Amino acid sequence: MSEGNNPHEQHKSPGQHQAAQVLICCAIGFVCFLGAYMRIPVLPLLASGIGASTTQIGLINAAFMLSAGLLAVPSGLLSDRIGITPVLLAGLALMSSASLLIPLSGNWIALGAIYLVFGVGLAAFTPTMMSSVARIVPRSHVGRAYSWYTTAVYLAMTIGPAAGGWFGHRLGFRQVFFVSGVLIAVALLAVLCFLPKDTHAGHSSHAEGPEHPPRGIFSNGRLMAALAGTLGGCFGFGMYLSFLPLHARAAGLSVDQIGIVFAAQALVNVLLRIPFGHLSDRIDRGAMSGIGLVVCAVALGLTGASHSLATMILSACLLGAGMGTSFTALSSLVAIVMPAGQRGLGMGLYNSCVYLGMMLSSATMGVVIKKTGFGTGFLTAGCITFAATLLFLVLYRGSTLHLDTGAKP
């Protein structure tokens, strides 16, 4: 039996009201991440325009990722303590204010400080909204609810950079951040107007605890397994995001062709999330996560061996399939193995692993590539992802055996 698929829960299908709430969360997530990701193509250009060097631009981005990763856990804990709505509003307010202040920066230090605030806001918003989605539906429907939400967010993350470039070309780099700030403010108003106010995570009528509540976080084997898988998968994905453009350019691809490769990965990733989210509610999420992570590892190795547009597109599609399969299952696994009053903490840990994995690969794999080349670098990242997959399976299988043994009379 897969986690949370208790036969007694199967009749607990969400009604129209709960379905509408999930769609509202999807809309809020889409608008927020659309505004947030508009900054990606123009921030380096704005920073360069005020005199920041390449190293300083890197430090600015590192500060953002560090704050977003480290503060996701305390933000999740805070949402468990005081409720979801206050943390959501604070996160959106910080992001909107930071976007509006970025164009006023006169030097790279001020820009970095403001961008740090943006990271704090994103750390508050992301795990809290995921916790909000999980509390709306019964555990038997968490996978499909997350598949809709993550599809909306991933679409925004795909469209956002293109929209930022479009506005930057027509309005100017600084004006992009004003548009971004206004969009995030719209998301804030939507939270105020459309999300229910009784949003304390531990007191939702639809939130349900796991079948076997753990005595502590580190004794929750399935949670530890999911975090290990998330960390390993995001290590590989961070490698792809950071170094595919350089690998593709070295192979002779143009900028437009590199964009096509990224679009292929994103398209497959998005298209698979909803059907696989529904599937994750019916089968063992551990097997589904493991299969997806293995596909990601193989795709990374093939990417390093690719030297043409066609082979890179095929590798990108394979990576998108692995990401859409594994992370749909992993995120819902985190939600269902945590008690209702600790889901904010669980999603905070999950998001910290996402940022930490991507940051680790960006910080370390450049050295490997410099010494051995892109092919070996991508193969190494694939091996690390595969090793994390094995750790995931060992932890997951061990926790399942423990639960089965403990369930005997």
C-alpha positions as CSV (number, residue, x, y, z in Angstrom):
1,M,0.0,0.0,0.0
2,S,1.3,3.5,-0.8
3,E,1.7,6.1,1.8
4,G,-1.6,7.7,2.8
5,N,-3.7,5.5,0.6
6,N,-5.7,4.1,3.5
7,P,-8.8,2.4,2.2
8,H,-10.8,4.3,4.8
9,E,-9.7,7.6,3.2
10,Q,-10.6,6.8,-0.4
11,H,-14.2,8.2,0.0
12,K,-12.9,11.5,1.2
13,S,-12.7,13.2,-2.2
14,P,-12.4,17.0,-2.1
15,G,-15.6,18.9,-2.8
16,Q,-16.0,21.9,-5.2
17,H,-15.0,24.3,-2.4
18,Q,-11.7,22.5,-1.8
19,A,-11.0,22.2,-5.5
20,A,-11.7,25.9,-5.9
21,Q,-9.2,26.6,-3.0
22,V,-6.5,24.5,-4.7
23,L,-7.0,26.5,-7.9
24,I,-6.8,29.8,-6.0
25,C,-3.5,28.6,-4.5
26,C,-2.3,27.7,-8.1
27,A,-3.2,31.2,-9.3
28,I,-1.5,32.9,-6.4
29,G,1.6,30.7,-6.9
30,F,1.7,31.4,-10.6
31,V,1.4,35.2,-10.2
32,C,4.0,35.3,-7.4
33,F,6.6,33.2,-9.3
34,L,5.9,35.0,-12.6
35,G,6.8,38.2,-10.9
36,A,9.8,36.7,-9.0
37,Y,11.3,35.1,-12.1
38,M,11.0,38.1,-14.3
39,R,14.1,39.4,-12.6
40,I,16.4,36.5,-13.7
41,P,17.5,37.8,-17.1
42,V,17.7,41.5,-16.1
43,L,19.3,41.5,-12.6
44,P,22.8,40.7,-13.9
45,L,22.5,43.4,-16.5
46,L,21.2,46.0,-13.9
47,A,24.0,45.0,-11.5
48,S,26.6,45.4,-14.3
49,G,25.2,48.8,-15.2
50,I,25.9,50.1,-11.7
51,G,29.5,48.8,-11.7
52,A,29.2,45.3,-10.3
53,S,31.9,42.8,-11.4
54,T,31.2,39.2,-12.4
55,T,32.3,38.1,-9.0
56,Q,30.1,40.6,-7.2
57,I,27.1,39.5,-9.3
58,G,27.8,35.9,-8.3
59,L,27.9,37.0,-4.6
60,I,24.5,38.8,-5.0
61,N,22.9,35.6,-6.4
62,A,24.6,33.5,-3.7
63,A,23.2,35.8,-1.0
64,F,19.7,35.3,-2.4
65,M,20.0,31.5,-2.6
66,L,21.6,31.3,0.8
67,S,18.8,33.3,2.5
68,A,16.1,31.4,0.6
69,G,17.6,28.0,1.6
70,L,18.5,28.7,5.2
71,L,15.3,30.5,6.2
72,A,12.8,28.1,4.6
73,V,12.9,25.9,7.8
74,P,12.3,28.6,10.4
75,S,9.6,30.1,8.1
76,G,7.9,26.7,8.0
77,L,8.1,26.4,11.7
78,L,6.7,29.9,12.1
79,S,3.7,29.0,9.9
80,D,3.1,26.0,12.2
81,R,3.1,28.2,15.2
82,I,1.2,31.4,14.2
83,G,-0.8,30.2,11.1
84,I,-0.3,30.2,7.4
85,T,-1.9,33.5,6.4
86,P,0.5,35.9,8.4
87,V,3.6,34.2,7.0
88,L,2.3,34.2,3.4
89,L,1.5,37.9,3.7
90,A,4.9,38.8,5.2
91,G,6.7,36.8,2.5
92,L,4.8,38.5,-0.3
93,A,5.2,41.9,1.3
94,L,9.0,41.5,1.5
95,M,9.3,40.3,-2.1
96,S,7.1,43.0,-3.5
97,S,9.0,45.7,-1.5
98,A,12.4,44.3,-2.5
99,S,11.4,44.3,-6.2
100,L,10.3,47.9,-6.0
101,L,13.5,49.0,-4.2
102,I,16.0,47.1,-6.4
103,P,15.9,49.8,-9.2
104,L,16.9,52.4,-6.6
105,S,20.1,50.6,-5.7
106,G,23.2,52.8,-6.3
107,N,25.9,50.1,-5.8
108,W,26.3,46.4,-5.7
109,I,26.3,46.2,-1.9
110,A,22.9,47.9,-1.6
111,L,21.6,45.7,-4.4
112,G,22.8,42.6,-2.6
113,A,21.2,43.6,0.6
114,I,17.9,44.2,-1.0
115,Y,18.1,40.9,-2.9
116,L,18.8,39.2,0.4
117,V,15.4,40.5,1.6
118,F,13.9,39.1,-1.5
119,G,15.3,35.7,-0.6
120,V,13.8,36.0,2.9
121,G,10.4,36.7,1.4
122,L,10.6,33.7,-0.9
123,A,11.7,31.5,2.0
124,A,8.6,32.6,3.8
125,F,6.2,32.1,0.9
126,T,7.3,28.9,-0.7
127,P,7.0,26.3,2.1
128,T,4.0,28.0,3.6
129,M,2.0,27.9,0.4
130,M,2.9,24.3,-0.1
131,S,1.7,23.6,3.4
132,S,-1.5,25.5,2.6
133,V,-2.2,23.3,-0.4
134,A,-1.6,20.1,1.6
135,R,-4.1,21.2,4.3
136,I,-6.9,21.8,1.9
137,V,-7.3,18.2,0.6
138,P,-7.3,14.8,2.3
139,R,-4.0,12.8,2.2
140,S,-5.4,10.6,-0.5
141,H,-5.4,13.6,-2.9
142,V,-2.2,15.4,-1.9
143,G,-0.3,14.1,-4.9
144,R,-2.7,15.4,-7.5
145,A,-3.2,18.7,-5.6
146,Y,0.6,19.3,-5.6
147,S,0.8,18.3,-9.3
148,W,-1.6,21.1,-10.2
149,Y,0.2,23.6,-7.9
150,T,3.7,22.7,-9.1
151,T,2.6,22.8,-12.7
152,A,1.3,26.4,-12.2
153,V,4.5,27.4,-10.5
154,Y,6.8,25.7,-13.0
155,L,4.9,27.4,-15.9
156,A,5.5,30.7,-14.2
157,M,9.2,29.9,-13.7
158,T,9.4,29.1,-17.4
159,I,7.4,32.1,-18.7
160,G,8.9,34.6,-16.1
161,P,12.4,35.0,-17.6
162,A,10.9,35.4,-21.1
163,A,8.5,38.0,-19.8
164,G,11.3,39.8,-18.0
165,G,13.3,40.0,-21.2
166,W,10.3,41.3,-23.1
167,F,9.6,44.0,-20.7
168,G,13.3,44.9,-20.3
169,H,13.6,45.3,-24.1
170,R,10.6,47.6,-24.3
171,L,10.5,49.4,-21.0
172,G,14.1,49.2,-19.7
173,F,15.8,47.0,-17.1
174,R,14.7,49.0,-14.0
175,Q,11.1,49.1,-15.0
176,V,11.0,45.3,-15.0
177,F,11.4,45.3,-11.2
178,F,8.4,47.6,-10.9
179,V,6.3,45.3,-12.9
180,S,7.5,42.4,-10.8
181,G,6.7,44.2,-7.5
182,V,3.2,45.0,-8.7
183,L,2.5,41.4,-9.7
184,I,3.7,40.1,-6.3
185,A,1.5,42.7,-4.7
186,V,-1.5,41.3,-6.7
187,A,-0.7,37.9,-5.2
188,L,-0.7,39.4,-1.7
189,L,-4.2,40.9,-2.3
190,A,-5.4,37.6,-3.6
191,V,-4.2,35.9,-0.3
192,L,-6.1,38.6,1.7
193,C,-9.3,38.3,-0.4
194,F,-9.6,34.7,-1.4
195,L,-7.8,32.4,1.0
196,P,-9.7,31.4,4.1
197,K,-8.6,33.2,7.3
198,D,-8.7,30.1,9.6
199,T,-5.4,28.9,8.2
200,H,-3.5,27.7,11.3
201,A,-1.8,24.5,10.0
202,G,-2.5,22.4,13.0
203,H,-6.3,23.1,13.1
204,S,-7.5,22.5,9.6
205,S,-10.5,20.4,9.3
206,H,-9.1,18.8,6.2
207,A,-5.5,18.2,7.4
208,E,-4.8,14.7,8.5
209,G,-1.7,13.3,10.2
210,P,0.4,10.4,8.9
211,E,-0.6,6.8,9.5
212,H,2.3,6.4,11.9
213,P,3.2,9.7,13.5
214,P,7.0,9.9,14.3
215,R,8.3,10.6,17.7
216,G,10.8,13.1,16.2
217,I,11.9,14.5,12.9
218,F,15.1,12.4,12.6
219,S,13.2,9.2,13.5
220,N,10.9,9.8,10.5
221,G,12.6,7.5,8.1
222,R,10.4,8.3,5.1
223,L,10.9,12.1,5.7
224,M,14.7,11.6,5.8
225,A,14.5,9.5,2.6
226,A,12.5,12.1,0.8
227,L,14.9,14.9,1.8
228,A,17.9,12.8,0.6
229,G,16.2,12.2,-2.7
230,T,15.3,15.9,-3.0
231,L,18.9,16.9,-2.2
232,G,20.4,14.5,-4.8
233,G,17.9,15.4,-7.5
234,C,18.4,19.1,-7.1
235,F,22.2,18.7,-7.1
236,G,21.8,17.2,-10.6
237,F,19.3,19.8,-11.7
238,G,21.5,22.6,-10.4
239,M,24.3,21.2,-12.5
240,Y,22.1,21.3,-15.5
241,L,20.9,24.9,-15.0
242,S,24.3,26.2,-14.2
243,F,26.5,24.5,-16.8
244,L,24.3,23.4,-19.7
245,P,24.6,26.8,-21.5
246,L,28.4,26.6,-21.3
247,H,28.5,23.0,-22.5
248,A,26.1,23.7,-25.3
249,R,28.0,26.8,-26.4
250,A,31.2,24.8,-26.4
251,A,29.4,22.2,-28.6
252,G,28.6,24.9,-31.1
253,L,24.9,25.6,-30.3
254,S,23.6,29.1,-30.7
255,V,21.8,31.0,-28.0
256,D,18.4,30.3,-29.6
257,Q,19.2,26.6,-29.8
258,I,20.2,26.6,-26.1
259,G,16.8,28.2,-25.4
260,I,15.1,25.4,-27.3
261,V,16.9,22.8,-25.2
262,F,15.8,24.4,-21.9
263,A,12.2,24.7,-23.3
264,A,12.1,21.0,-24.1
265,Q,13.1,20.1,-20.6
266,A,10.5,22.5,-19.1
267,L,7.7,21.4,-21.4
268,V,8.1,17.7,-20.6
269,N,8.5,18.5,-16.9
270,V,5.2,20.5,-16.9
271,L,3.2,18.1,-19.1
272,L,4.0,15.1,-16.8
273,R,3.3,16.7,-13.5
274,I,-0.5,16.4,-13.5
275,P,-0.9,12.8,-14.7
276,F,1.9,11.6,-12.5
277,G,0.5,13.6,-9.6
278,H,-2.7,11.6,-9.9
279,L,-0.7,8.4,-10.3
280,S,1.3,9.1,-7.1
281,D,-2.0,9.0,-5.1
282,R,-2.5,5.4,-6.4
283,I,0.9,3.7,-6.3
284,D,3.9,3.6,-4.0
285,R,5.5,7.0,-4.0
286,G,8.8,5.5,-3.0
287,A,9.1,3.5,-6.2
288,M,7.9,6.4,-8.3
289,S,10.4,8.7,-6.7
290,G,13.3,6.2,-7.2
291,I,12.4,5.6,-10.8
292,G,12.3,9.3,-11.5
293,L,15.6,10.0,-9.8
294,V,17.3,7.2,-11.8
295,V,16.0,8.7,-15.0
296,C,17.4,12.1,-13.9
297,A,20.8,10.5,-13.2
298,V,20.9,8.8,-16.6
299,A,19.8,12.0,-18.4
300,L,22.7,13.9,-16.8
301,G,25.2,11.4,-18.0
302,L,23.7,11.5,-21.5
303,T,23.8,15.3,-21.5
304,G,27.5,15.3,-21.0
305,A,27.9,12.9,-23.9
306,S,25.7,15.0,-26.2
307,H,27.3,17.3,-28.8
308,S,24.4,18.1,-31.1
309,L,21.1,19.9,-30.9
310,A,19.1,16.7,-31.4
311,T,20.9,14.7,-28.7
312,M,20.7,17.5,-26.2
313,I,17.0,17.9,-26.8
314,L,16.5,14.2,-26.2
315,S,18.6,14.3,-23.0
316,A,16.6,17.4,-21.9
317,C,13.3,15.6,-22.5
318,L,14.6,12.6,-20.5
319,L,15.6,15.0,-17.6
320,G,12.2,16.7,-17.7
321,A,10.5,13.3,-17.5
322,G,12.6,12.3,-14.5
323,M,12.0,15.7,-12.7
324,G,8.2,15.6,-13.4
325,T,8.0,12.0,-12.1
326,S,10.3,12.2,-9.0
327,F,9.6,15.6,-7.6
328,T,5.8,15.2,-7.9
329,A,6.1,12.1,-5.7
330,L,8.8,13.5,-3.4
331,S,6.9,16.7,-2.5
332,S,3.7,14.9,-1.7
333,L,5.6,12.2,0.2
334,V,7.0,15.0,2.5
335,A,3.5,16.3,3.1
336,I,1.8,13.0,4.0
337,V,4.5,11.7,6.4
338,M,4.4,14.8,8.5
339,P,1.8,15.4,11.2
340,A,-0.7,18.2,10.2
341,G,0.8,20.6,12.8
342,Q,4.3,20.1,11.4
343,R,3.7,20.3,7.7
344,G,5.2,23.8,7.5
345,L,8.4,22.4,9.0
346,G,8.4,19.5,6.6
347,M,7.9,21.8,3.5
348,G,10.6,24.1,4.9
349,L,13.0,21.2,5.1
350,Y,12.0,20.1,1.6
351,N,12.6,23.6,0.1
352,S,15.9,24.0,2.0
353,C,17.1,20.8,0.3
354,V,16.0,22.2,-3.1
355,Y,18.1,25.3,-2.7
356,L,21.0,23.6,-0.9
357,G,21.3,20.9,-3.6
358,M,21.3,23.5,-6.4
359,M,23.8,25.7,-4.6
360,L,26.2,22.8,-3.8
361,S,26.4,21.8,-7.5
362,S,26.9,25.3,-8.7
363,A,29.7,25.8,-6.1
364,T,31.5,22.6,-6.7
365,M,31.0,21.2,-10.2
366,G,32.7,24.2,-11.8
367,V,36.0,22.9,-10.4
368,V,35.3,19.4,-11.7
369,I,34.5,20.7,-15.2
370,K,37.6,22.9,-15.2
371,K,39.8,19.9,-14.5
372,T,38.1,17.1,-16.5
373,G,35.7,18.7,-19.0
374,F,31.9,18.9,-19.4
375,G,31.4,15.2,-20.2
376,T,33.0,14.0,-17.0
377,G,31.4,16.8,-15.0
378,F,27.9,15.9,-16.1
379,L,28.6,12.2,-15.6
380,T,29.9,12.9,-12.1
381,A,26.7,14.9,-11.3
382,G,24.7,11.9,-12.6
383,C,26.6,9.5,-10.3
384,I,26.0,11.7,-7.3
385,T,22.3,11.9,-8.1
386,F,22.3,8.1,-8.5
387,A,24.1,7.6,-5.1
388,A,21.5,9.9,-3.5
389,T,18.8,7.7,-5.1
390,L,20.3,4.6,-3.5
391,L,20.4,6.4,-0.1
392,F,16.7,7.3,-0.6
393,L,15.7,3.8,-1.4
394,V,17.7,2.3,1.6
395,L,16.1,4.8,4.0
396,Y,12.6,4.5,2.5
397,R,12.8,0.7,2.5
398,G,14.1,0.6,6.0
399,S,11.3,2.8,7.3
400,T,8.7,0.8,5.5
401,L,10.0,-2.5,7.0
402,H,10.0,-0.8,10.5
403,L,6.4,0.3,10.0
404,D,5.3,-3.1,8.9
405,T,7.0,-4.7,11.8
406,G,5.5,-2.2,14.3
407,A,2.1,-2.8,12.9
408,K,2.0,-6.5,13.8
409,P,0.0,-7.5,16.9
